[in-house]
């Protein structure tokens, strides 16, 4: 599974790269620190999964998602952010993000999600009203 990381924090990207090295079948195909760099790298690498932060120095992860989702339809976007879920989670899920995790509390859930994808498991279907989704 090809994975691309989009986050402006070098220490966080390094940490995620270390975790991905321990995940058999995961292949890091790139990283980006901002919107423009992310869009370019996603379209070039066509990753299976993008781990995406919301706050980026030149815009937001929502912009990345809106810009590339139709040009990379097979790519799944997993939001991994320091921003609190409300109000971002419903917006991002409605725009096509597969999952939303908070950095401070959900690192283990992120890795479990990636492991499930590697094992061929489908992600749970998004609900019509994601603001009521407790995950």
N, CA and C atoms as a LAMMPS dump frame, in Angstrom:
ITEM: TIMESTEP
0
ITEM: NUMBER OF ATOMS
405
ITEM: BOX BOUNDS ff ff ff
-5.0000000000000000e+02 5.0000000000000000e+02
-5.0000000000000000e+02 5.0000000000000000e+02
-5.0000000000000000e+02 5.0000000000000000e+02
ITEM: ATOMS id mol type element x y z
1 1 1 N 0.853 -1.174 0
2 1 2 C 0 0 0
3 1 3 C 0.897 1.235 0
4 2 1 N 0.716 2.09 -0.985
5 2 2 C 1.498 3.316 -1.11
6 2 3 C 0.867 4.417 -0.248
7 3 1 N 1.7 5.045 0.593
8 3 2 C 1.217 6.065 1.532
9 3 3 C 2.002 7.348 1.345
10 4 1 N 1.306 8.476 1.385
11 4 2 C 1.923 9.798 1.324
12 4 3 C 1.48 10.574 2.562
13 5 1 N 2.413 11.269 3.191
14 5 2 C 2.124 12.039 4.405
15 5 3 C 2.11 13.525 4.073
16 6 1 N 1.047 14.219 4.492
17 6 2 C 0.96 15.664 4.31
18 6 3 C 0.801 16.307 5.685
19 7 1 N 1.879 16.935 6.149
20 7 2 C 1.874 17.61 7.45
21 7 3 C 3.025 18.603 7.469
22 8 1 N 2.814 19.767 8.047
23 8 2 C 3.87 20.78 8.063
24 8 3 C 4.904 20.545 9.159
25 9 1 N 4.682 19.608 10.031
26 9 2 C 5.61 19.331 11.129
27 9 3 C 6.604 18.232 10.734
28 10 1 N 7.865 18.609 10.595
29 10 2 C 8.907 17.627 10.272
30 10 3 C 9.01 16.549 11.353
31 11 1 N 8.98 16.913 12.653
32 11 2 C 9.045 15.862 13.676
33 11 3 C 7.881 14.861 13.571
34 12 1 N 6.695 15.337 13.262
35 12 2 C 5.56 14.422 13.126
36 12 3 C 5.734 13.532 11.897
37 13 1 N 6.163 14.112 10.778
38 13 2 C 6.386 13.291 9.583
39 13 3 C 7.432 12.224 9.867
40 14 1 N 8.489 12.585 10.573
41 14 2 C 9.529 11.604 10.924
42 14 3 C 8.973 10.5 11.803
43 15 1 N 8.15 10.877 12.759
44 15 2 C 7.533 9.89 13.646
45 15 3 C 6.644 8.925 12.85
46 16 1 N 5.822 9.468 11.968
47 16 2 C 4.947 8.621 11.155
48 16 3 C 5.76 7.715 10.231
49 17 1 N 6.834 8.237 9.669
50 17 2 C 7.691 7.409 8.809
51 17 3 C 8.249 6.232 9.601
52 18 1 N 8.643 6.478 10.848
53 18 2 C 9.138 5.397 11.691
54 18 3 C 8.071 4.35 11.954
55 19 1 N 6.862 4.791 12.215
56 19 2 C 5.759 3.85 12.445
57 19 3 C 5.443 3.05 11.184
58 20 1 N 5.491 3.709 10.031
59 20 2 C 5.179 3.028 8.776
60 20 3 C 6.231 1.977 8.426
61 21 1 N 7.483 2.217 8.827
62 21 2 C 8.541 1.224 8.576
63 21 3 C 8.228 -0.1 9.267
64 22 1 N 7.504 -0.021 10.378
65 22 2 C 7.158 -1.22 11.141
66 22 3 C 5.858 -1.869 10.673
67 23 1 N 5.262 -1.333 9.635
68 23 2 C 3.987 -1.837 9.127
69 23 3 C 4.245 -2.588 7.82
70 24 1 N 4.298 -3.935 7.875
71 24 2 C 4.601 -4.716 6.676
72 24 3 C 3.612 -4.412 5.545
73 25 1 N 4.148 -4.149 4.372
74 25 2 C 3.299 -3.868 3.218
75 25 3 C 3.073 -2.397 2.967
76 26 1 N 3.459 -1.551 3.917
77 26 2 C 3.311 -0.105 3.742
78 26 3 C 4.553 0.435 3.045
79 27 1 N 4.331 1.279 2.052
80 27 2 C 5.438 1.895 1.319
81 27 3 C 5.222 3.401 1.301
82 28 1 N 6.136 4.143 1.906
83 28 2 C 6.067 5.596 1.881
84 28 3 C 6.506 6.067 0.503
85 29 1 N 5.612 6.763 -0.205
86 29 2 C 5.934 7.226 -1.553
87 29 3 C 6.163 8.725 -1.613
88 30 1 N 6.073 9.398 -0.476
89 30 2 C 6.345 10.827 -0.464
90 30 3 C 5.781 11.5 0.762
91 31 1 N 6.149 12.771 0.858
92 31 2 C 5.643 13.601 1.937
93 31 3 C 5.579 15.027 1.429
94 32 1 N 4.756 15.818 2.074
95 32 2 C 4.583 17.218 1.696
96 32 3 C 4.284 18.029 2.952
97 33 1 N 4.692 19.313 2.895
98 33 2 C 4.499 20.189 4.05
99 33 3 C 3.461 21.27 3.803
100 34 1 N 2.935 21.368 2.59
101 34 2 C 1.964 22.405 2.277
102 34 3 C 1.003 21.961 1.191
103 35 1 N 0.015 22.798 0.916
104 35 2 C -1.053 22.479 -0.033
105 35 3 C -0.51 22.238 -1.437
106 36 1 N 0.243 23.185 -1.965
107 36 2 C 0.701 23.078 -3.353
108 36 3 C 1.618 21.872 -3.555
109 37 1 N 2.507 21.673 -2.61
110 37 2 C 3.41 20.529 -2.66
111 37 3 C 2.603 19.225 -2.568
112 38 1 N 1.593 19.2 -1.695
113 38 2 C 0.767 18.006 -1.515
114 38 3 C 0.009 17.65 -2.789
115 39 1 N -0.621 18.637 -3.405
116 39 2 C -1.388 18.383 -4.621
117 39 3 C -0.475 17.797 -5.692
118 40 1 N 0.67 18.404 -5.888
119 40 2 C 1.622 17.934 -6.891
120 40 3 C 2.063 16.504 -6.607
121 41 1 N 2.418 16.227 -5.386
122 41 2 C 2.94 14.889 -5.046
123 41 3 C 1.851 13.823 -5.091
124 42 1 N 0.644 14.168 -4.696
125 42 2 C -0.464 13.198 -4.76
126 42 3 C -0.755 12.835 -6.207
127 43 1 N -0.836 13.834 -7.075
128 43 2 C -1.143 13.564 -8.476
129 43 3 C -0.013 12.805 -9.154
130 44 1 N 1.21 13.059 -8.746
131 44 2 C 2.36 12.359 -9.322
132 44 3 C 2.458 10.922 -8.827
133 45 1 N 2.351 10.708 -7.522
134 45 2 C 2.564 9.382 -6.922
135 45 3 C 1.329 8.496 -6.942
136 46 1 N 0.145 9.093 -7.024
137 46 2 C -1.114 8.344 -6.97
138 46 3 C -1.098 7.33 -5.82
139 47 1 N -0.92 7.817 -4.578
140 47 2 C -0.861 6.901 -3.439
141 47 3 C -2.218 6.244 -3.178
142 48 1 N -2.159 5.121 -2.477
143 48 2 C -3.395 4.467 -2.056
144 48 3 C -4.029 5.228 -0.904
145 49 1 N -3.163 5.787 -0.037
146 49 2 C -3.618 6.495 1.164
147 49 3 C -2.805 7.773 1.349
148 50 1 N -3.492 8.84 1.718
149 50 2 C -2.842 10.082 2.118
150 50 3 C -3.207 10.34 3.571
151 51 1 N -2.179 10.487 4.401
152 51 2 C -2.393 10.906 5.791
153 51 3 C -2.289 12.425 5.757
154 52 1 N -3.377 13.106 6.085
155 52 2 C -3.534 14.529 5.8
156 52 3 C -3.823 15.353 7.045
157 53 1 N -3.028 16.4 7.247
158 53 2 C -3.282 17.363 8.323
159 53 3 C -4.252 18.426 7.809
160 54 1 N -4.942 19.095 8.708
161 54 2 C -5.863 20.166 8.307
162 54 3 C -5.123 21.481 8.117
163 55 1 N -4.353 21.877 9.116
164 55 2 C -3.683 23.182 9.058
165 55 3 C -2.329 23.046 8.386
166 56 1 N -2.189 23.762 7.274
167 56 2 C -0.938 23.779 6.525
168 56 3 C -0.53 25.235 6.332
169 57 1 N 0.75 25.513 6.155
170 57 2 C 1.189 26.908 6.113
171 57 3 C 0.598 27.723 4.961
172 58 1 N 0.25 27.071 3.859
173 58 2 C -0.279 27.804 2.711
174 58 3 C -1.747 27.496 2.423
175 59 1 N -2.466 26.99 3.427
176 59 2 C -3.882 26.696 3.239
177 59 3 C -4.336 25.599 4.182
178 60 1 N -5.2 24.719 3.671
179 60 2 C -5.738 23.671 4.538
180 60 3 C -5.799 22.327 3.822
181 61 1 N -5.876 21.29 4.629
182 61 2 C -6.053 19.951 4.091
183 61 3 C -7.351 19.82 3.317
184 62 1 N -8.348 20.596 3.699
185 62 2 C -9.622 20.586 2.978
186 62 3 C -9.405 21.025 1.532
187 63 1 N -8.54 22.022 1.318
188 63 2 C -8.219 22.459 -0.043
189 63 3 C -7.559 21.333 -0.832
190 64 1 N -6.647 20.62 -0.186
191 64 2 C -5.972 19.495 -0.838
192 64 3 C -7.014 18.468 -1.268
193 65 1 N -7.871 18.104 -0.353
194 65 2 C -8.895 17.093 -0.622
195 65 3 C -9.798 17.513 -1.778
196 66 1 N -10.283 18.743 -1.75
197 66 2 C -11.169 19.231 -2.812
198 66 3 C -10.467 19.273 -4.165
199 67 1 N -9.184 19.62 -4.151
200 67 2 C -8.439 19.768 -5.4
201 67 3 C -8.14 18.437 -6.065
202 68 1 N -7.819 17.415 -5.3
203 68 2 C -7.334 16.175 -5.917
204 68 3 C -8.312 15.011 -5.921
205 69 1 N -9.382 15.081 -5.17
206 69 2 C -10.218 13.879 -5.043
207 69 3 C -10.765 13.378 -6.373
208 70 1 N -11.109 14.274 -7.312
209 70 2 C -11.633 13.803 -8.597
210 70 3 C -10.521 13.327 -9.528
211 71 1 N -9.282 13.788 -9.292
212 71 2 C -8.159 13.389 -10.148
213 71 3 C -7.371 12.214 -9.568
214 72 1 N -7.698 11.835 -8.358
215 72 2 C -7.093 10.657 -7.728
216 72 3 C -8.201 9.905 -7.004
217 73 1 N -9.187 9.404 -7.765
218 73 2 C -10.383 8.82 -7.142
219 73 3 C -10.136 7.576 -6.297
220 74 1 N -9.059 6.848 -6.558
221 74 2 C -8.795 5.634 -5.786
222 74 3 C -8.07 5.933 -4.469
223 75 1 N -7.583 7.139 -4.315
224 75 2 C -6.832 7.497 -3.113
225 75 3 C -7.779 7.719 -1.946
226 76 1 N -7.42 7.134 -0.809
227 76 2 C -8.19 7.347 0.423
228 76 3 C -7.457 8.387 1.263
229 77 1 N -8.216 9.292 1.823
230 77 2 C -7.65 10.351 2.651
231 77 3 C -8.005 10.091 4.103
232 78 1 N -6.974 9.998 4.928
233 78 2 C -7.16 9.822 6.364
234 78 3 C -6.642 11.084 7.029
235 79 1 N -7.537 11.814 7.646
236 79 2 C -7.163 13.057 8.306
237 79 3 C -6.567 12.718 9.664
238 80 1 N -5.378 13.267 9.915
239 80 2 C -4.671 13.07 11.183
240 80 3 C -4.198 14.445 11.606
241 81 1 N -4.898 15.038 12.553
242 81 2 C -4.708 16.452 12.828
243 81 3 C -4.705 16.783 14.313
244 82 1 N -4.139 17.921 14.623
245 82 2 C -4.165 18.445 15.983
246 82 3 C -5.389 19.3 16.227
247 83 1 N -6.163 19.547 15.174
248 83 2 C -7.383 20.348 15.309
249 83 3 C -8.475 19.507 15.961
250 84 1 N -9.275 20.121 16.822
251 84 2 C -10.388 19.365 17.403
252 84 3 C -11.382 18.954 16.311
253 85 1 N -12.042 17.851 16.524
254 85 2 C -12.951 17.295 15.522
255 85 3 C -14.043 18.261 15.081
256 86 1 N -14.641 18.957 15.996
257 86 2 C -15.706 19.897 15.618
258 86 3 C -15.096 21.246 15.354
259 87 1 N -15.386 21.876 14.265
260 87 2 C -16.341 21.549 13.193
261 87 3 C -15.718 20.859 11.996
262 88 1 N -14.443 20.509 12.055
263 88 2 C -13.738 20.007 10.886
264 88 3 C -14.159 18.617 10.432
265 89 1 N -14.424 17.731 11.371
266 89 2 C -14.709 16.346 11.007
267 89 3 C -15.87 16.23 10.013
268 90 1 N -17.025 16.831 10.268
269 90 2 C -18.122 16.695 9.297
270 90 3 C -17.76 17.254 7.921
271 91 1 N -17.063 18.387 7.886
272 91 2 C -16.685 18.981 6.598
273 91 3 C -15.792 18.051 5.795
274 92 1 N -14.771 17.509 6.439
275 92 2 C -13.822 16.651 5.741
276 92 3 C -14.442 15.316 5.336
277 93 1 N -15.252 14.741 6.185
278 93 2 C -15.922 13.488 5.824
279 93 3 C -16.889 13.713 4.67
280 94 1 N -17.588 14.836 4.682
281 94 2 C -18.501 15.143 3.578
282 94 3 C -17.761 15.386 2.271
283 95 1 N -16.517 15.815 2.346
284 95 2 C -15.707 16.049 1.145
285 95 3 C -14.981 14.795 0.675
286 96 1 N -15.135 13.692 1.393
287 96 2 C -14.571 12.44 0.917
288 96 3 C -13.48 11.824 1.768
289 97 1 N -13.119 12.426 2.897
290 97 2 C -12.129 11.794 3.771
291 97 3 C -12.704 10.475 4.285
292 98 1 N -11.849 9.468 4.37
293 98 2 C -12.3 8.151 4.815
294 98 3 C -12.375 8.067 6.335
295 99 1 N -11.468 8.738 7.02
296 99 2 C -11.419 8.708 8.484
297 99 3 C -10.866 10.023 9.003
298 100 1 N -11.07 10.264 10.295
299 100 2 C -10.603 11.482 10.954
300 100 3 C -10.069 11.084 12.321
301 101 1 N -8.794 11.364 12.56
302 101 2 C -8.172 11.048 13.841
303 101 3 C -7.478 12.283 14.398
304 102 1 N -7.512 12.427 15.722
305 102 2 C -6.82 13.53 16.383
306 102 3 C -5.441 13.065 16.835
307 103 1 N -4.419 13.854 16.513
308 103 2 C -3.031 13.49 16.807
309 103 3 C -2.804 13.198 18.286
310 104 1 N -3.405 13.99 19.135
311 104 2 C -3.111 13.865 20.57
312 104 3 C -3.636 12.577 21.191
313 105 1 N -4.634 11.954 20.578
314 105 2 C -5.243 10.786 21.225
315 105 3 C -5.433 9.574 20.315
316 106 1 N -5.249 9.72 19
317 106 2 C -5.663 8.662 18.084
318 106 3 C -4.544 8.031 17.254
319 107 1 N -3.279 8.144 17.652
320 107 2 C -2.191 7.564 16.852
321 107 3 C -2.373 6.054 16.689
322 108 1 N -2.747 5.385 17.762
323 108 2 C -2.943 3.935 17.695
324 108 3 C -4.108 3.589 16.765
325 109 1 N -5.174 4.387 16.782
326 109 2 C -6.31 4.148 15.89
327 109 3 C -5.902 4.344 14.432
328 110 1 N -5.058 5.354 14.173
329 110 2 C -4.564 5.577 12.816
330 110 3 C -3.818 4.349 12.329
331 111 1 N -2.918 3.818 13.134
332 111 2 C -2.134 2.659 12.732
333 111 3 C -3.022 1.426 12.551
334 112 1 N -4.038 1.263 13.387
335 112 2 C -4.983 0.149 13.231
336 112 3 C -5.753 0.27 11.921
337 113 1 N -6.115 1.489 11.576
338 113 2 C -6.825 1.746 10.323
339 113 3 C -5.946 1.375 9.134
340 114 1 N -4.681 1.797 9.164
341 114 2 C -3.756 1.461 8.078
342 114 3 C -3.537 -0.05 7.993
343 115 1 N -3.424 -0.699 9.133
344 115 2 C -3.251 -2.158 9.154
345 115 3 C -4.462 -2.841 8.521
346 116 1 N -5.656 -2.373 8.844
347 116 2 C -6.869 -2.951 8.26
348 116 3 C -6.868 -2.792 6.739
349 117 1 N -6.442 -1.63 6.26
350 117 2 C -6.373 -1.413 4.817
351 117 3 C -5.354 -2.356 4.177
352 118 1 N -4.224 -2.544 4.823
353 118 2 C -3.192 -3.448 4.311
354 118 3 C -3.694 -4.885 4.23
355 119 1 N -4.553 -5.245 5.143
356 119 2 C -5.097 -6.604 5.176
357 119 3 C -6.302 -6.764 4.255
358 120 1 N -6.617 -5.685 3.518
359 120 2 C -7.696 -5.762 2.549
360 120 3 C -9.076 -5.52 3.102
361 121 1 N -9.151 -5.076 4.334
362 121 2 C -10.455 -4.799 4.919
363 121 3 C -10.963 -3.457 4.409
364 122 1 N -12.236 -3.383 4.184
365 122 2 C -12.848 -2.125 3.768
366 122 3 C -13.012 -1.225 4.986
367 123 1 N -12.871 0.057 4.76
368 123 2 C -13.154 0.995 5.836
369 123 3 C -14.66 1.047 6.026
370 124 1 N -15.128 1.336 7.226
371 124 2 C -16.565 1.433 7.439
372 124 3 C -17.169 2.49 6.518
373 125 1 N -18.347 2.216 6.035
374 125 2 C -19.028 3.188 5.184
375 125 3 C -19.318 4.445 5.983
376 126 1 N -19.176 5.58 5.309
377 126 2 C -19.469 6.853 5.975
378 126 3 C -20.971 6.983 6.131
379 127 1 N -21.353 7.54 7.218
380 127 2 C -22.769 7.772 7.478
381 127 3 C -23.212 9.046 6.777
382 128 1 N -24.506 9.156 6.562
383 128 2 C -25.067 10.345 5.943
384 128 3 C -24.809 11.597 6.775
385 129 1 N -24.806 11.453 8.081
386 129 2 C -24.615 12.573 8.988
387 129 3 C -23.391 12.308 9.839
388 130 1 N -22.182 12.591 9.302
389 130 2 C -20.958 12.228 10.002
390 130 3 C -20.774 12.943 11.331
391 131 1 N -21.484 14.039 11.553
392 131 2 C -21.322 14.722 12.829
393 131 3 C -21.842 13.877 13.996
394 132 1 N -22.621 12.846 13.68
395 132 2 C -23.119 11.959 14.733
396 132 3 C -22.268 10.707 14.878
397 133 1 N -21.26 10.573 14.007
398 133 2 C -20.369 9.415 14.025
399 133 3 C -19.405 9.53 15.196
400 134 1 N -19.421 8.597 16.127
401 134 2 C -18.569 8.699 17.311
402 134 3 C -17.104 8.348 17.04
403 135 1 N -16.754 7.794 15.878
404 135 2 C -15.367 7.388 15.62
405 135 3 C -14.456 8.551 15.358
